[in-house]
Amino acid sequence: MKSHQEPKERFLQLLGQHKIVQQHFGHSCRKSSQKGKMYNSRSMKSALATVILATTCFASSCVVAKPNMYANFPVTEKSYKGSKTISVSYTGQAARHVLHTSLKSLAGKGNGEPNPKLKAQMLSYYSGKEEGRKIISPTSKGDFKVKQSMVDEISKGKDLKGKTYKGLVNGFPGQMSGPEVFEFMIDKASSSDGGFDPLTGYNYPQLISKFMMGAVFYSQAVDNYLDEKMGAENKPNNKPYKKGAHYTGKEHSWDEAFGYFGAPAHAMSLKPEEAYNIAKRKNVKVADANGDGTVDLITEMTYGHAYYAADSDKAGTNYMQTIFKAFVDGRKLITSADGAALTDKQREELKGYASTIKVTWEKVIAEAAFKYAGSTYKDLEKLNTIVESNGDASKAFATYGKHWGELKGFLMALETSGRDLGEAGIRMNRLVGYGPVLLGGGQVIGINNKGDFITGGDRSMGEYQVHMIKLQKVLGDTFDLKARKNDMTGQMDGLLESLGSSRSAEND
């Protein structure tokens, strides 16, 4: 017959289990001399909550936090009186990733005629907060079953406009702010044919998507949560993020920055190709970390810049792991404060993790721009061959517009971090211009007072190839890039020779 355990003995047994689990959090129970007790009530509550969580998870096959996961950090906020035991929360960021991917999909739905209904639908995913918005992308694909079908299942009342970079966007014509650029492009996309305008070479799904990843996700993370909100008095760790919240100011600020990066919570255990393929809705077994048969769009999906970090890492870099580890280490540090205000030393350490994230994240975007500058170069080479043989260039021109849109969107994104790129930023904008060089020469040079694009200039496609090579050099040197996919910089001498002396092609 089994003997009955006293409460104290049972607690100590559970505490032994807790010590195993707590190593994953960097969270320690504090001793208290009050009334001769070994553990204070707060520590006992935290320990028990963690053990209950672990026991429940083992029973139900859910994911328990491991050193390589961003999950299951316990509640440390002292004023919280509710039943929640986990403080991690970034559902709003996941909802905005889904709003972005859905908006990108809608941007390619036009039929070439003005479409007010499509425009209104696109705006509902950009600036709306209403209930009832379906998730257009990502959705289930074959055995890759997605858990949520409505945006509100992730988080209610979220929009993209309110979080958009408010500064002037120098890389886009018209001297517009971030929200104005998006609303302008949404209007143009709604009346384009499949999102592409052959008169300007603009591919709106790509321009909107790549710039939004910077103007919302990157900008909010590196110029707000990992910058302003790291101040001692801004969202302090000894107060809830907002009244009644189960997380502290610093915990939630850090979580929100992590959410904007777009990595699944188990990304540290994934190979670059595995993390990359989750975004492609491939290999559900890798994505479905808790084994429930569906992919949770909050914790198990790869979005945005995490996808591009994985893409670069396939070429030998370590951007995903570097950023992810800095996020986990920073969250461990915050959790270890156990709801107390961070000391100056702790904040300096946290700022070090934030700096690692910022620098590496910037490299991820610059690597993507470098890659698409190379793709644009190759597209121009194909187009030159087709034009010289009097062939049909329509399909190749559309591909060129797609790659140029990705390039331009990423370059515009680099402007939104709060860091002045100085001369390098000016050079990149001048090399690329406001639009791709068109088949007959020239490119977009501005917008008139009616909102129509103005094209002009005399850049040739051959000269523009030289500019793509020069752009790659500026990007590689400025951001110390390592992956350098589609590197065309070795083609400069041969290209200049083929262009002859008609123009130097050396001027920006």
DOSE-289793 format. One line per field, with one value per residue (C-alpha): residue number from 1; x, y, z. Coordinates in nm, 2 decimals. Layout:
N
num: (NUM:...)
c1: (X:...)
c2: (Y:...)
c3: (Z:...)
REM end
This chain:
508
num: (1:2:3:4:5:6:7:8:9:10:11:12:13:14:15:16:17:18:19:20:21:22:23:24:25:26:27:28:29:30:31:32:33:34:35:36:37:38:39:40:41:42:43:44:45:46:47:48:49:50:51:52:53:54:55:56:57:58:59:60:61:62:63:64:65:66:67:68:69:70:71:72:73:74:75:76:77:78:79:80:81:82:83:84:85:86:87:88:89:90:91:92:93:94:95:96:97:98:99:100:101:102:103:104:105:106:107:108:109:110:111:112:113:114:115:116:117:118:119:120:121:122:123:124:125:126:127:128:129:130:131:132:133:134:135:136:137:138:139:140:141:142:143:144:145:146:147:148:149:150:151:152:153:154:155:156:157:158:159:160:161:162:163:164:165:166:167:168:169:170:171:172:173:174:175:176:177:178:179:180:181:182:183:184:185:186:187:188:189:190:191:192:193:194:195:196:197:198:199:200:201:202:203:204:205:206:207:208:209:210:211:212:213:214:215:216:217:218:219:220:221:222:223:224:225:226:227:228:229:230:231:232:233:234:235:236:237:238:239:240:241:242:243:244:245:246:247:248:249:250:251:252:253:254:255:256:257:258:259:260:261:262:263:264:265:266:267:268:269:270:271:272:273:274:275:276:277:278:279:280:281:282:283:284:285:286:287:288:289:290:291:292:293:294:295:296:297:298:299:300:301:302:303:304:305:306:307:308:309:310:311:312:313:314:315:316:317:318:319:320:321:322:323:324:325:326:327:328:329:330:331:332:333:334:335:336:337:338:339:340:341:342:343:344:345:346:347:348:349:350:351:352:353:354:355:356:357:358:359:360:361:362:363:364:365:366:367:368:369:370:371:372:373:374:375:376:377:378:379:380:381:382:383:384:385:386:387:388:389:390:391:392:393:394:395:396:397:398:399:400:401:402:403:404:405:406:407:408:409:410:411:412:413:414:415:416:417:418:419:420:421:422:423:424:425:426:427:428:429:430:431:432:433:434:435:436:437:438:439:440:441:442:443:444:445:446:447:448:449:450:451:452:453:454:455:456:457:458:459:460:461:462:463:464:465:466:467:468:469:470:471:472:473:474:475:476:477:478:479:480:481:482:483:484:485:486:487:488:489:490:491:492:493:494:495:496:497:498:499:500:501:502:503:504:505:506:507:508)
c1: (0.00:0.14:0.21:0.05:0.30:0.29:0.23:0.59:0.74:0.53:0.64:1.00:0.96:0.79:1.06:1.32:1.14:1.11:1.49:1.52:1.27:1.39:1.73:1.54:1.42:1.71:1.45:1.55:1.34:1.44:1.51:1.33:1.42:1.07:0.93:1.22:1.07:1.30:1.09:0.87:0.51:0.58:0.86:0.65:0.37:0.61:0.77:0.44:0.30:0.60:0.59:0.21:0.28:0.55:0.35:0.05:0.26:0.42:0.07:-0.07:0.24:0.26:0.60:0.79:1.04:1.40:1.71:1.66:1.30:1.12:0.84:0.69:0.87:0.68:0.48:0.70:0.47:0.40:0.07:-0.10:-0.38:-0.51:-0.45:-0.21:0.13:0.31:0.42:0.51:0.28:0.32:-0.01:-0.05:0.26:0.15:-0.18:0.01:0.22:-0.10:-0.25:0.07:0.07:-0.30:-0.26:0.03:-0.20:-0.48:-0.24:-0.21:-0.59:-0.66:-0.78:-0.64:-0.95:-1.03:-1.17:-1.31:-1.42:-1.07:-0.92:-1.16:-1.07:-0.70:-0.74:-0.94:-0.62:-0.40:-0.58:-0.90:-0.96:-1.30:-1.40:-1.46:-1.14:-1.04:-0.68:-0.61:-0.25:-0.11:-0.38:-0.37:-0.20:-0.22:-0.12:0.01:-0.29:-0.31:-0.48:-0.64:-0.87:-0.96:-0.74:-0.93:-0.84:-0.49:-0.55:-0.85:-0.85:-0.51:-0.41:-0.09:-0.12:-0.10:0.24:0.38:0.70:0.58:0.90:0.96:1.04:1.32:1.34:0.99:0.87:0.64:0.80:0.54:0.54:0.53:0.15:0.10:0.32:0.12:-0.21:-0.08:0.05:-0.28:-0.47:-0.24:-0.24:-0.62:-0.64:-0.33:-0.34:-0.23:-0.04:0.20:0.21:0.41:0.42:0.63:0.77:0.62:0.52:0.29:0.27:0.65:0.69:0.41:0.54:0.91:0.87:0.60:0.83:1.07:0.82:0.62:0.80:1.17:1.10:0.88:1.13:1.46:1.35:1.09:1.08:1.46:1.54:1.31:1.15:1.48:1.51:1.49:1.17:1.00:0.80:1.00:1.02:0.87:0.54:0.29:0.30:-0.05:-0.30:-0.40:-0.14:0.03:0.36:0.60:0.69:1.02:0.90:0.63:0.84:1.10:0.83:0.68:1.02:1.06:0.72:0.80:1.11:0.88:1.06:0.88:0.93:1.14:1.36:1.68:1.63:1.57:1.81:1.80:1.62:1.36:1.28:1.27:1.03:0.78:0.71:0.66:0.41:0.63:0.72:0.44:0.62:0.90:0.66:0.42:0.64:0.37:0.25:-0.12:-0.16:-0.19:0.05:-0.02:0.02:0.14:0.42:0.50:0.51:0.80:0.73:0.90:1.27:1.31:1.24:1.51:1.75:1.70:1.74:2.08:2.18:2.14:2.44:2.65:2.56:2.42:2.18:1.87:2.05:2.23:1.91:1.71:1.97:2.00:1.62:1.62:1.92:1.76:1.43:1.61:1.78:1.45:1.29:1.58:1.49:1.17:0.96:1.20:1.33:1.63:1.96:2.18:2.41:2.12:1.99:2.34:2.36:2.01:2.11:2.40:2.16:1.94:2.24:2.33:1.97:1.97:2.30:2.22:1.87:2.00:2.24:1.94:1.76:2.08:2.16:1.81:1.86:2.21:2.05:1.78:2.02:2.19:1.86:1.78:2.12:2.05:1.70:1.85:2.10:1.81:1.60:1.89:1.92:1.55:1.53:1.83:1.67:1.33:1.17:0.87:1.00:0.67:0.73:1.09:1.00:0.74:1.00:1.24:0.97:0.91:1.28:1.32:1.02:1.18:1.51:1.34:1.12:1.42:1.62:1.32:1.30:1.66:1.56:1.31:1.54:1.61:1.97:2.09:2.26:2.43:2.62:2.55:2.18:2.20:2.41:2.18:1.87:2.05:2.18:1.84:1.62:1.24:1.17:1.34:1.48:1.22:1.26:1.28:1.51:1.42:1.24:0.99:1.13:0.83:0.46:0.25:-0.03:-0.29:-0.11:0.02:0.38:0.61:0.87:1.19:1.56:1.80:1.95:1.99:1.95:2.32:2.40:2.15:2.33:2.64:2.44:2.33:2.69:2.78:2.48:2.60:2.94:2.79:2.57:2.85:3.09:2.84:2.69:2.98:2.77:2.87:2.61:2.63:2.39:2.38:2.71:2.77:3.05:3.30:3.12:3.20:3.51:3.35:3.03:3.20:3.40:3.09:2.93:3.22:3.30:2.96:2.90:3.12:2.84:3.04:2.82:2.54)
c2: (0.00:0.34:0.58:0.92:1.20:1.51:1.84:1.95:1.63:1.63:1.99:1.90:1.61:1.84:2.10:1.84:1.81:2.19:2.22:2.02:2.23:2.57:2.53:2.60:2.93:3.07:3.12:3.05:3.03:3.28:3.19:3.38:3.39:3.51:3.27:3.03:2.91:2.79:2.93:3.23:3.19:3.35:3.11:2.81:2.93:2.96:2.63:2.45:2.62:2.51:2.15:2.14:2.28:2.03:1.73:1.84:1.88:1.54:1.39:1.57:1.56:1.94:2.12:2.18:2.47:2.36:2.57:2.61:2.72:3.05:2.93:2.87:3.14:3.16:3.45:3.68:3.99:4.04:4.22:3.96:3.77:3.54:3.18:3.22:3.05:3.15:3.51:3.47:3.66:3.78:3.70:4.05:4.02:3.68:3.84:4.11:3.85:3.69:4.03:4.10:3.76:3.79:4.15:4.03:3.76:4.01:4.25:4.00:3.96:4.25:4.21:4.53:4.74:4.98:4.75:4.94:4.62:4.47:4.80:4.81:4.45:4.52:4.83:4.61:4.40:4.71:4.97:4.79:4.62:4.47:4.12:3.85:3.88:3.54:3.43:3.43:3.32:3.10:2.83:2.45:2.28:1.90:1.74:2.08:2.16:2.51:2.55:2.89:3.01:3.36:3.65:3.70:3.34:3.47:3.82:4.06:4.42:4.43:4.63:4.71:5.09:5.18:5.01:5.14:5.35:5.71:5.87:5.99:5.71:5.85:5.54:5.59:5.88:6.14:6.22:6.02:5.88:5.50:5.47:5.70:5.48:5.17:5.33:5.46:5.11:4.94:5.17:5.10:4.72:4.70:4.82:4.63:4.30:4.03:4.29:4.38:4.71:4.66:5.04:5.10:4.75:4.76:4.42:4.54:4.21:4.22:4.59:4.59:4.27:4.34:4.70:4.61:4.35:4.64:4.93:4.73:4.43:4.54:4.90:4.82:4.56:4.74:5.11:5.06:4.74:4.68:5.05:5.29:5.03:4.92:5.24:5.20:5.40:5.28:4.97:4.87:4.51:4.57:4.68:4.51:4.60:4.74:4.72:4.36:4.20:3.88:3.99:4.27:4.57:4.43:4.07:4.18:4.43:4.16:3.91:4.15:4.21:3.83:3.80:4.05:3.84:3.56:3.25:2.94:2.89:2.58:2.74:2.67:2.30:2.34:2.32:2.63:2.43:2.30:2.65:2.78:2.50:2.57:2.90:2.71:2.48:2.18:1.90:1.93:1.70:1.95:2.24:2.07:2.08:1.97:1.69:1.78:1.74:2.11:2.40:2.68:3.02:3.18:2.95:2.70:2.91:3.08:3.43:3.74:3.80:3.46:3.30:3.52:3.45:3.08:3.14:3.30:3.03:2.77:2.94:2.89:3.19:3.15:3.45:3.26:3.09:3.41:3.62:3.34:3.27:3.64:3.65:3.34:3.46:3.80:3.65:3.43:3.73:3.92:3.62:3.57:3.92:3.75:4.06:4.31:4.62:4.53:4.66:4.88:4.58:4.36:4.63:4.67:4.30:4.30:4.59:4.37:4.10:4.37:4.50:4.15:4.11:4.45:4.41:4.06:4.14:4.43:4.19:3.95:4.23:4.35:3.99:3.97:4.29:4.17:3.84:4.02:4.27:3.96:3.82:4.16:4.15:3.81:3.91:4.21:3.97:3.75:4.05:4.18:3.85:3.83:4.19:4.14:3.84:4.02:3.76:3.80:3.96:3.98:3.68:3.77:4.13:4.03:3.81:4.10:4.32:4.07:4.05:4.42:4.47:4.24:4.43:4.77:4.66:4.54:4.85:5.07:4.85:4.93:5.29:5.22:5.11:5.45:5.43:5.68:5.49:5.81:5.81:5.44:5.50:5.78:5.57:5.27:5.49:5.66:5.33:5.17:5.47:5.47:5.20:4.93:5.04:4.97:4.79:5.12:5.28:5.52:5.44:5.60:5.94:6.08:6.11:6.40:6.59:6.35:6.05:5.91:5.79:5.99:5.80:5.94:5.94:5.77:5.48:5.17:4.82:4.75:5.05:4.93:4.60:4.79:4.96:4.62:4.52:4.84:4.81:4.46:4.61:4.89:4.64:4.39:4.65:4.85:4.55:4.31:4.04:3.67:3.47:3.70:3.49:3.56:3.75:3.93:4.16:3.95:4.04:4.41:4.42:4.20:4.40:4.74:4.60:4.48:4.82:4.99:5.35:5.49:5.57:5.52:5.36:5.45:5.74:5.67)
c3: (0.00:-0.10:0.18:0.18:0.11:0.32:0.12:0.20:0.08:-0.23:-0.30:-0.27:-0.51:-0.76:-0.70:-0.80:-1.13:-1.15:-1.12:-1.44:-1.62:-1.48:-1.66:-1.98:-1.85:-1.65:-1.38:-1.02:-0.70:-0.45:-0.09:0.18:0.55:0.64:0.92:0.85:0.52:0.24:-0.04:-0.06:-0.18:-0.51:-0.59:-0.48:-0.71:-1.00:-0.93:-0.91:-1.21:-1.42:-1.30:-1.37:-1.72:-1.78:-1.65:-1.86:-2.17:-2.13:-2.10:-2.40:-2.63:-2.64:-2.66:-2.34:-2.35:-2.42:-2.44:-2.81:-2.80:-2.76:-2.54:-2.20:-2.00:-1.67:-1.53:-1.31:-1.30:-0.93:-0.95:-1.18:-1.00:-1.28:-1.38:-1.66:-1.61:-1.92:-2.00:-2.36:-2.60:-2.95:-3.11:-3.25:-3.45:-3.59:-3.69:-3.88:-4.06:-4.18:-4.27:-4.48:-4.66:-4.73:-4.86:-5.09:-5.23:-5.30:-5.47:-5.76:-5.81:-6.04:-6.40:-6.55:-6.49:-6.19:-5.92:-5.62:-5.45:-5.46:-5.34:-5.05:-4.96:-4.98:-4.75:-4.50:-4.46:-4.44:-4.24:-4.12:-3.79:-3.85:-3.75:-4.01:-4.22:-4.36:-4.38:-4.75:-4.70:-4.57:-4.58:-4.58:-4.87:-4.90:-4.57:-4.45:-4.24:-4.10:-3.76:-3.80:-4.08:-3.95:-3.85:-3.53:-3.42:-3.39:-3.25:-3.27:-3.39:-3.55:-3.86:-4.04:-4.10:-3.74:-3.71:-4.05:-4.06:-4.06:-4.21:-4.56:-4.81:-5.03:-5.25:-5.39:-5.61:-5.47:-5.14:-4.95:-4.59:-4.54:-4.50:-4.81:-5.02:-4.93:-4.99:-5.33:-5.43:-5.31:-5.54:-5.84:-5.76:-5.76:-6.12:-6.25:-6.44:-6.20:-5.99:-6.28:-6.48:-6.80:-6.86:-6.55:-6.48:-6.13:-5.97:-5.68:-5.48:-5.45:-5.39:-5.13:-4.96:-4.93:-4.83:-4.57:-4.41:-4.35:-4.28:-4.03:-3.89:-3.91:-3.82:-3.52:-3.39:-3.43:-3.39:-3.12:-2.91:-2.92:-2.90:-2.73:-2.51:-2.38:-2.17:-1.79:-1.76:-2.08:-2.01:-1.70:-1.59:-1.24:-1.38:-1.62:-1.98:-1.94:-1.65:-1.57:-1.81:-1.71:-1.85:-1.75:-1.97:-2.07:-2.12:-2.37:-2.55:-2.61:-2.72:-2.96:-3.13:-3.16:-3.31:-3.58:-3.69:-3.80:-3.68:-3.54:-3.17:-3.24:-3.51:-3.33:-3.39:-3.76:-4.05:-4.28:-4.55:-4.30:-4.17:-4.53:-4.64:-4.36:-4.53:-4.86:-4.67:-4.71:-4.46:-4.21:-3.97:-3.93:-3.89:-3.65:-3.34:-3.09:-3.31:-3.30:-3.68:-3.76:-3.81:-3.56:-3.74:-3.41:-3.31:-3.59:-3.91:-4.08:-4.20:-4.34:-4.26:-4.08:-4.42:-4.58:-4.30:-4.37:-4.74:-4.68:-4.43:-4.71:-4.86:-4.54:-4.32:-3.97:-3.95:-3.83:-3.54:-3.44:-3.42:-3.26:-2.99:-2.91:-2.86:-2.64:-2.43:-2.39:-2.28:-2.03:-1.88:-1.85:-1.69:-1.44:-1.29:-1.16:-1.20:-1.06:-1.24:-1.45:-1.31:-1.52:-1.58:-1.69:-1.93:-2.08:-2.14:-2.29:-2.52:-2.63:-2.74:-2.91:-3.10:-3.22:-3.35:-3.52:-3.70:-3.81:-3.92:-4.13:-4.30:-4.38:-4.57:-4.74:-4.85:-5.00:-5.19:-5.31:-5.43:-5.63:-5.78:-5.93:-6.05:-6.21:-6.38:-6.52:-6.64:-6.83:-7.00:-7.11:-7.23:-7.43:-7.61:-7.68:-7.81:-8.04:-8.19:-8.23:-8.00:-7.76:-7.44:-7.25:-7.02:-6.95:-6.89:-6.63:-6.45:-6.46:-6.30:-6.03:-5.93:-5.96:-5.72:-5.47:-5.50:-5.46:-5.18:-4.97:-5.05:-4.93:-4.62:-4.53:-4.49:-4.20:-3.92:-3.78:-3.88:-4.13:-4.42:-4.53:-4.86:-4.91:-4.90:-5.15:-5.39:-5.37:-5.45:-5.74:-5.89:-5.89:-5.95:-5.91:-6.16:-6.37:-6.71:-6.97:-7.30:-7.50:-7.24:-6.96:-6.63:-6.38:-6.27:-6.08:-6.02:-6.16:-5.97:-6.10:-5.94:-6.27:-6.31:-6.53:-6.73:-6.89:-6.88:-7.11:-6.92:-7.14:-7.03:-7.06:-6.84:-6.59:-6.57:-6.47:-6.20:-6.06:-6.03:-5.86:-5.63:-5.52:-5.44:-5.23:-5.05:-4.99:-4.86:-4.65:-4.47:-4.48:-4.65:-4.65:-4.85:-5.16:-5.36:-5.74:-5.71:-6.04:-5.93:-6.13:-6.45:-6.45:-6.68:-6.95:-6.94:-6.97:-7.26:-7.44:-7.40:-7.57:-7.55:-7.64:-7.28:-6.98:-6.78:-6.47:-6.36:-6.11)
REM end
